[in-house]
Amino acid sequence: MSLSRREFLEMLAVAGAAGFGLSACDSSSNKTNPKQPGDLYEVPPFGNVTLLHFTDCHAQLLPIYFREPNINIGVGKAKGKPPHLVGEALLKHFNIKPGSIEAHAFTYLDFAEAARKYGKVGGFAHMATLVKNLRNQRAGRSLLLDSGDTWQGSATALWTKGQDMIDAQKLLGVEIMTAHWEFTYGAERVKEVVETDFKGKIEFVAQNVSDATWGDRIFKPYTIRQINGVAVGVIGQAFPYTPIANPRYMFPDWSFGINDDTMQKMVDEVRSKGAQVVAVLSHNGMDVDLKMASRVRGIDVILGGHTHDAVPAPSIVSNAGGKTLVINSGSNGKFLSVLDLDVKNGKVSDFRYKLLPIFSNLIPADKEMAAYIEKVRAPYKRKLEEKLAVTEGLLYRRGNFNGTFDQLIVEAMLKVHGADIAFSPGFRWGTSLLPGDTITMEHLMDQTAITYGTATLNEISGEQIKVILEDIADNLYHPDPYYQQGGDMVRVGGLTYTLNINQSHGKRISDMRVNDKPLNPNKKYKVAGWASVQPQPAGKKQIWDIVAEYLRDQKTVKIDKPYVPKLVGAAGNPGFAP
């Protein structure tokens, strides 16, 4: 479905008359100016090249609710800077009007009330309409880029080995992508998709994935496209810590890494081949992107993902070769970046940028994409719609330490396993549910659908537990972004602790207690967990089976506030709003 510009704006005007009160953000001044209702999606063409970008949709084909974090703490040089701003601090920094539709899109503030007012976000059918209309306005001068985490995050993606999303990408018109969670389907599956499904349609680029023995690249490092007479180079940067954050056995012969020196060579190479614009399509995480932008010269823009940061305006980073824009485009299909570039005399002379929230109530569904989604989900409909329980409170995931859905998962593990302690990984994907919503199997799978979801129960010493927490805290709060891996802190049940965010490795965690008794370093505790990166033990239940069993028994659940450890050094940090 492709609307004319007039039809598109008329439709938005009707939505505005219904009380949506839209506004638009001018990224060149970081100011939000109240305008007419249609202006949220009024993005006049500028310059001669447009990069459209999304990332981390985590296989969400349908509109969803998704709450942004209230804890996203920056340390060291990152303190108080995007993306480490939440709530009112974020609104103030970007001059976004409190209570506006944009305030709802970019923050957690009054989430449940605002979500009922503005409705769900994302959905590939609604994104498809927006993409088609933006491309029609910019005929022959745009590229649609995807930074990855596209094939994973839903039940249907897991059950089809990502095929539902692969076909959706092609239908949407994605032209170039890089990856992270895609690799957890295994090396052979990824290569199969790249060599067959994507052949002649989507280019898969990753300059930092090589054969671990010989050093040969597994994928194309970059591509150069002629866009409206301008040579645009796009270099791929897959998630550099994939073998650490995910099971190594799934891609045993591949090497990953940040590889700044090689990235510089790739930039120089595409420049030598005539590229007038150089874009890095990244899955580094925004803090790593910002550091890379300061170290590698000649990159015009890094379009990034992994840390799910929805940042209303680019960060402009100075380096030895000039300046680089760093953009992160949120997650879960909730946002689409529109970067218009004015390229003159062989280089970028100016730009305009908007990060557009995709409100499904405001954008009609594309009929072709909607029909595809209905067809691909049909075989699984009954299983997806199984009603497990009702939530009395808001369920969400996202935040450095916990979310209410994470809390639900650890409580289920404690109960079903009879464990002393429960650990759940600090994943940043997972949809939100409003108070009174029914928790379906699909909602549960939105939090847990991975290829290594086996639930485990092990005996671990108190000393080992301390080491585990210290290692994960260092990953999150190491002052050098190149030592961070982009996840959040492990979620805990049955255990409390204090964390000093400004201390060094091995000294951050203290006052650890189990059932209000000090953790004994020499005692063995029964610890429930899931998503181990070690080979999965046979005969064990999957985590979704454990939580489903708990929910069916509970019938209703209410988690008012998730557990957050006592934090030292976080007071006054604009990334912390407890």
SULGI-V427943 format. One record per residue. N is the residue number from 1. RES is the residue in one letter. PSI is psi in degrees with one decimal (NA if undefined). BURIAL is b if it has 16 or more other C-alpha atoms within 10 Angstrom, else e. Layout:
N,RES,PSI,BURIAL ; N,RES,PSI,BURIAL
This chain:
1,M,124.3,b ; 2,S,113.5,b ; 3,L,151.7,b ; 4,S,160.8,e ; 5,R,-40.3,e ; 6,R,-46.1,e ; 7,E,-40.3,e ; 8,F,-45.9,b ; 9,L,-32.9,b ; 10,E,-41.8,e ; 11,M,-40.9,b ; 12,L,-34.4,b ; 13,A,-38.9,b ; 14,V,-42.7,e ; 15,A,-40.5,b ; 16,G,-39.3,b ; 17,A,-24.4,e ; 18,A,-1.0,e ; 19,G,20.8,e ; 20,F,-20.6,b ; 21,G,58.0,b ; 22,L,156.9,b ; 23,S,171.7,b ; 24,A,146.9,b ; 25,C,127.2,b ; 26,D,104.7,b ; 27,S,-19.6,b ; 28,S,-23.8,e ; 29,S,0.0,e ; 30,N,32.2,b ; 31,K,144.5,b ; 32,T,125.8,b ; 33,N,124.1,e ; 34,P,128.3,b ; 35,K,-162.6,e ; 36,Q,158.8,e ; 37,P,-39.2,b ; 38,G,-8.2,b ; 39,D,-15.1,b ; 40,L,-37.2,b ; 41,Y,14.5,b ; 42,E,99.6,b ; 43,V,85.7,b ; 44,P,138.9,e ; 45,P,144.0,b ; 46,F,142.8,b ; 47,G,-148.8,b ; 48,N,-0.6,b ; 49,V,136.2,b ; 50,T,130.0,b ; 51,L,117.5,b ; 52,L,135.3,b ; 53,H,136.5,b ; 54,F,165.8,b ; 55,T,158.8,b ; 56,D,40.9,b ; 57,C,-17.5,b ; 58,H,46.7,b ; 59,A,26.0,b ; 60,Q,98.8,b ; 61,L,-26.9,b ; 62,L,158.5,b ; 63,P,146.9,b ; 64,I,175.6,b ; 65,Y,143.1,b ; 66,F,116.2,b ; 67,R,131.2,b ; 68,E,161.3,b ; 69,P,154.7,b ; 70,N,-4.3,b ; 71,I,111.6,b ; 72,N,75.8,b ; 73,I,129.5,b ; 74,G,142.8,b ; 75,V,163.0,b ; 76,G,-134.8,e ; 77,K,-16.8,e ; 78,A,-11.0,b ; 79,K,128.1,b ; 80,G,8.8,b ; 81,K,152.5,b ; 82,P,138.0,b ; 83,P,12.0,b ; 84,H,57.3,b ; 85,L,136.1,b ; 86,V,157.7,b ; 87,G,-130.9,b ; 88,E,-32.7,b ; 89,A,-39.3,b ; 90,L,-45.0,b ; 91,L,-42.9,b ; 92,K,-43.3,e ; 93,H,-41.4,e ; 94,F,8.8,b ; 95,N,48.6,b ; 96,I,133.7,b ; 97,K,124.7,b ; 98,P,142.0,e ; 99,G,-4.0,e ; 100,S,170.0,b ; 101,I,-32.2,b ; 102,E,-36.6,b ; 103,A,-38.8,b ; 104,H,-41.7,b ; 105,A,-39.7,b ; 106,F,-6.7,b ; 107,T,171.4,b ; 108,Y,-6.0,b ; 109,L,130.9,b ; 110,D,44.9,e ; 111,F,-51.2,b ; 112,A,-45.0,b ; 113,E,-45.6,e ; 114,A,-35.7,b ; 115,A,-38.1,b ; 116,R,-32.9,e ; 117,K,-47.0,e ; 118,Y,-17.7,b ; 119,G,-170.8,e ; 120,K,166.3,b ; 121,V,160.2,b ; 122,G,-154.0,b ; 123,G,127.4,b ; 124,F,-28.8,b ; 125,A,-35.7,b ; 126,H,-38.3,b ; 127,M,-38.8,b ; 128,A,-41.5,b ; 129,T,-44.8,b ; 130,L,-45.2,b ; 131,V,-46.7,b ; 132,K,-40.8,b ; 133,N,-38.5,b ; 134,L,-38.9,b ; 135,R,-33.6,b ; 136,N,-37.7,b ; 137,Q,-23.4,e ; 138,R,50.1,b ; 139,A,123.6,e ; 140,G,11.9,e ; 141,R,21.8,b ; 142,S,155.4,b ; 143,L,139.4,b ; 144,L,118.2,b ; 145,L,144.7,b ; 146,D,120.6,b ; 147,S,4.5,b ; 148,G,-171.7,b ; 149,D,46.6,b ; 150,T,-34.8,b ; 151,W,0.0,b ; 152,Q,144.7,b ; 153,G,-0.2,b ; 154,S,164.7,b ; 155,A,-47.2,b ; 156,T,-33.4,b ; 157,A,-43.8,b ; 158,L,-45.8,b ; 159,W,-22.7,e ; 160,T,9.0,e ; 161,K,38.2,b ; 162,G,-0.9,b ; 163,Q,-35.0,b ; 164,D,-37.8,b ; 165,M,-33.6,b ; 166,I,-46.7,b ; 167,D,-32.3,e ; 168,A,-39.3,b ; 169,Q,-45.7,b ; 170,K,-42.2,e ; 171,L,-35.9,e ; 172,L,-28.2,b ; 173,G,21.8,b ; 174,V,136.6,b ; 175,E,-33.7,b ; 176,I,140.2,b ; 177,M,161.1,b ; 178,T,-169.0,b ; 179,A,166.3,b ; 180,H,-82.3,b ; 181,W,-20.5,b ; 182,E,-35.1,b ; 183,F,-19.2,b ; 184,T,-1.5,b ; 185,Y,-3.5,b ; 186,G,151.9,b ; 187,A,-43.1,b ; 188,E,-38.8,e ; 189,R,-43.1,e ; 190,V,-46.1,b ; 191,K,-38.5,b ; 192,E,-45.7,e ; 193,V,-46.9,e ; 194,V,-38.8,b ; 195,E,-17.3,e ; 196,T,-69.8,e ; 197,D,-41.2,e ; 198,F,-12.5,b ; 199,K,123.2,e ; 200,G,4.9,e ; 201,K,-55.8,e ; 202,I,130.6,b ; 203,E,131.0,b ; 204,F,113.6,b ; 205,V,139.2,b ; 206,A,99.9,b ; 207,Q,-15.2,b ; 208,N,21.8,b ; 209,V,119.0,b ; 210,S,164.9,b ; 211,D,126.5,e ; 212,A,-24.0,e ; 213,T,-48.6,e ; 214,W,-16.2,e ; 215,G,2.4,e ; 216,D,142.6,e ; 217,R,140.4,b ; 218,I,-36.4,b ; 219,F,167.4,b ; 220,K,134.9,e ; 221,P,-29.1,b ; 222,Y,170.7,b ; 223,T,153.8,b ; 224,I,123.0,b ; 225,R,141.5,e ; 226,Q,111.9,e ; 227,I,110.8,e ; 228,N,39.2,e ; 229,G,4.8,e ; 230,V,130.1,b ; 231,A,118.3,b ; 232,V,118.3,b ; 233,G,130.9,b ; 234,V,115.9,b ; 235,I,133.4,b ; 236,G,140.4,b ; 237,Q,94.5,b ; 238,A,166.9,b ; 239,F,118.4,b ; 240,P,-19.4,b ; 241,Y,23.0,b ; 242,T,-43.7,b ; 243,P,-11.9,b ; 244,I,-45.1,e ; 245,A,-23.2,b ; 246,N,166.8,b ; 247,P,123.2,b ; 248,R,-31.8,b ; 249,Y,-12.6,e ; 250,M,-19.7,b ; 251,F,63.0,b ; 252,P,-21.6,e ; 253,D,9.2,e ; 254,W,142.3,b ; 255,S,139.6,b ; 256,F,179.2,b ; 257,G,170.4,b ; 258,I,-49.8,b ; 259,N,57.1,e ; 260,D,-44.2,e ; 261,D,-42.4,e ; 262,T,-37.0,e ; 263,M,-42.0,b ; 264,Q,-40.8,b ; 265,K,-39.0,e ; 266,M,-41.2,b ; 267,V,-46.8,b ; 268,D,-37.8,b ; 269,E,-46.2,e ; 270,V,-32.3,b ; 271,R,-41.9,b ; 272,S,-22.5,e ; 273,K,7.7,e ; 274,G,6.0,e ; 275,A,126.4,b ; 276,Q,-21.0,b ; 277,V,132.4,b ; 278,V,118.2,b ; 279,A,138.2,b ; 280,V,122.1,b ; 281,L,106.6,b ; 282,S,147.8,b ; 283,H,40.7,b ; 284,N,-32.9,b ; 285,G,145.8,b ; 286,M,-38.9,b ; 287,D,-39.2,b ; 288,V,-40.2,b ; 289,D,-43.1,b ; 290,L,-40.8,b ; 291,K,-43.4,b ; 292,M,-40.4,b ; 293,A,-29.4,b ; 294,S,-17.0,b ; 295,R,-27.9,b ; 296,V,125.5,b ; 297,R,153.6,b ; 298,G,0.5,b ; 299,I,127.1,b ; 300,D,-40.8,b ; 301,V,139.4,b ; 302,I,119.3,b ; 303,L,105.1,b ; 304,G,171.2,b ; 305,G,-162.6,b ; 306,H,-48.5,b ; 307,T,3.2,b ; 308,H,26.7,b ; 309,D,121.8,b ; 310,A,102.4,b ; 311,V,118.1,b ; 312,P,-21.6,b ; 313,A,152.0,b ; 314,P,150.3,b ; 315,S,134.0,b ; 316,I,114.8,b ; 317,V,129.3,b ; 318,S,144.4,e ; 319,N,-177.3,b ; 320,A,-21.2,e ; 321,G,-1.8,e ; 322,G,-125.5,e ; 323,K,149.1,b ; 324,T,132.9,b ; 325,L,135.5,b ; 326,V,122.3,b ; 327,I,134.9,b ; 328,N,137.6,b ; 329,S,32.6,b ; 330,G,-151.0,b ; 331,S,175.4,b ; 332,N,24.3,b ; 333,G,16.9,b ; 334,K,-22.3,b ; 335,F,154.5,b ; 336,L,125.3,b ; 337,S,139.1,b ; 338,V,107.9,b ; 339,L,109.3,b ; 340,D,128.4,b ; 341,L,137.7,b ; 342,D,108.4,e ; 343,V,118.5,b ; 344,K,140.7,e ; 345,N,37.8,e ; 346,G,11.1,e ; 347,K,164.9,e ; 348,V,123.9,b ; 349,S,-22.5,e ; 350,D,167.8,e ; 351,F,162.0,b ; 352,R,143.6,b ; 353,Y,139.3,b ; 354,K,137.2,b ; 355,L,107.2,b ; 356,L,118.2,b ; 357,P,138.9,b ; 358,I,96.1,b ; 359,F,117.5,b ; 360,S,-20.8,b ; 361,N,-18.5,b ; 362,L,-15.0,b ; 363,I,121.9,b ; 364,P,151.4,b ; 365,A,136.8,b ; 366,D,126.4,b ; 367,K,-40.7,e ; 368,E,-44.7,e ; 369,M,-40.2,b ; 370,A,-40.7,b ; 371,A,-39.9,e ; 372,Y,-46.8,b ; 373,I,-44.6,b ; 374,E,-42.1,e ; 375,K,-45.4,e ; 376,V,-24.8,b ; 377,R,-17.8,b ; 378,A,-43.8,e ; 379,P,-18.0,e ; 380,Y,2.9,e ; 381,K,-49.3,e ; 382,R,-44.1,e ; 383,K,-41.7,e ; 384,L,-36.2,b ; 385,E,5.3,e ; 386,E,128.8,e ; 387,K,120.4,b ; 388,L,-42.0,b ; 389,A,178.2,b ; 390,V,137.3,b ; 391,T,131.4,b ; 392,E,-17.2,b ; 393,G,176.5,b ; 394,L,127.9,b ; 395,L,128.3,b ; 396,Y,161.9,b ; 397,R,139.5,b ; 398,R,131.1,b ; 399,G,152.7,b ; 400,N,-26.1,b ; 401,F,-34.5,b ; 402,N,161.9,b ; 403,G,164.9,b ; 404,T,-31.7,b ; 405,F,-36.2,b ; 406,D,-42.0,b ; 407,Q,-40.3,b ; 408,L,-42.4,b ; 409,I,-45.4,b ; 410,V,-34.4,b ; 411,E,-36.6,b ; 412,A,-43.2,b ; 413,M,-42.2,b ; 414,L,-44.6,b ; 415,K,-52.3,e ; 416,V,-39.4,e ; 417,H,-17.1,b ; 418,G,37.9,e ; 419,A,160.2,b ; 420,D,-39.4,b ; 421,I,146.6,b ; 422,A,137.2,b ; 423,F,134.5,b ; 424,S,135.9,b ; 425,P,152.6,b ; 426,G,57.1,b ; 427,F,149.6,b ; 428,R,-1.2,b ; 429,W,157.1,b ; 430,G,132.1,b ; 431,T,170.8,b ; 432,S,153.4,b ; 433,L,140.0,b ; 434,L,156.8,b ; 435,P,132.6,e ; 436,G,-9.9,e ; 437,D,149.6,e ; 438,T,132.4,b ; 439,I,113.0,b ; 440,T,169.3,b ; 441,M,-36.0,b ; 442,E,-43.3,b ; 443,H,-41.6,b ; 444,L,-41.7,b ; 445,M,-28.6,b ; 446,D,-25.1,b ; 447,Q,-19.0,b ; 448,T,-4.5,b ; 449,A,92.0,b ; 450,I,164.5,b ; 451,T,-2.4,b ; 452,Y,57.4,b ; 453,G,21.7,b ; 454,T,132.2,b ; 455,A,138.8,b ; 456,T,158.8,b ; 457,L,115.7,b ; 458,N,158.6,e ; 459,E,121.6,e ; 460,I,138.2,b ; 461,S,155.8,b ; 462,G,-36.9,b ; 463,E,-43.0,e ; 464,Q,-37.6,e ; 465,I,-41.7,b ; 466,K,-43.2,b ; 467,V,-42.7,e ; 468,I,-48.6,e ; 469,L,-38.7,b ; 470,E,-41.9,b ; 471,D,-42.9,e ; 472,I,-38.1,b ; 473,A,-35.1,b ; 474,D,-37.3,b ; 475,N,-37.0,b ; 476,L,-38.7,b ; 477,Y,18.0,b ; 478,H,133.1,b ; 479,P,-19.2,b ; 480,D,116.0,e ; 481,P,-26.3,b ; 482,Y,-8.0,b ; 483,Y,7.3,e ; 484,Q,150.2,b ; 485,Q,3.3,b ; 486,G,-4.5,b ; 487,G,-177.4,b ; 488,D,174.9,b ; 489,M,144.3,b ; 490,V,138.5,b ; 491,R,138.9,b ; 492,V,148.0,b ; 493,G,141.9,b ; 494,G,-2.8,b ; 495,L,137.5,b ; 496,T,156.4,b ; 497,Y,168.8,b ; 498,T,141.4,b ; 499,L,126.2,b ; 500,N,107.2,b ; 501,I,-16.6,b ; 502,N,-0.5,b ; 503,Q,175.5,e ; 504,S,173.9,e ; 505,H,130.8,b ; 506,G,-8.7,e ; 507,K,6.7,e ; 508,R,-33.4,b ; 509,I,132.6,b ; 510,S,174.0,b ; 511,D,50.2,e ; 512,M,131.9,b ; 513,R,142.9,b ; 514,V,120.3,b ; 515,N,41.8,e ; 516,D,12.4,e ; 517,K,141.4,e ; 518,P,137.2,e ; 519,L,128.0,b ; 520,N,115.0,e ; 521,P,-23.1,e ; 522,N,-6.2,e ; 523,K,145.7,e ; 524,K,131.0,b ; 525,Y,145.4,b ; 526,K,114.2,b ; 527,V,118.9,b ; 528,A,143.5,b ; 529,G,-176.3,b ; 530,W,169.3,b ; 531,A,36.6,b ; 532,S,141.0,b ; 533,V,-3.6,b ; 534,Q,160.9,e ; 535,P,138.4,e ; 536,Q,129.4,b ; 537,P,142.1,e ; 538,A,151.2,e ; 539,G,5.6,e ; 540,K,154.9,e ; 541,K,155.0,e ; 542,Q,155.7,b ; 543,I,-35.6,b ; 544,W,-28.1,b ; 545,D,-39.4,b ; 546,I,-48.9,b ; 547,V,-37.5,b ; 548,A,-41.4,b ; 549,E,-43.9,e ; 550,Y,-45.4,b ; 551,L,-41.3,b ; 552,R,-34.5,e ; 553,D,-36.2,e ; 554,Q,-36.3,e ; 555,K,-49.2,e ; 556,T,147.7,b ; 557,V,149.2,b ; 558,K,115.4,e ; 559,I,104.7,b ; 560,D,-38.7,e ; 561,K,128.6,e ; 562,P,157.3,b ; 563,Y,130.6,b ; 564,V,131.0,b ; 565,P,161.3,b ; 566,K,124.1,e ; 567,L,135.1,e ; 568,V,128.8,e ; 569,G,2.8,e ; 570,A,-16.5,b ; 571,A,130.4,e ; 572,G,-5.9,e ; 573,N,126.2,b ; 574,P,-1.4,b ; 575,G,10.8,b ; 576,F,113.7,b ; 577,A,82.1,b ; 578,P,NA,e
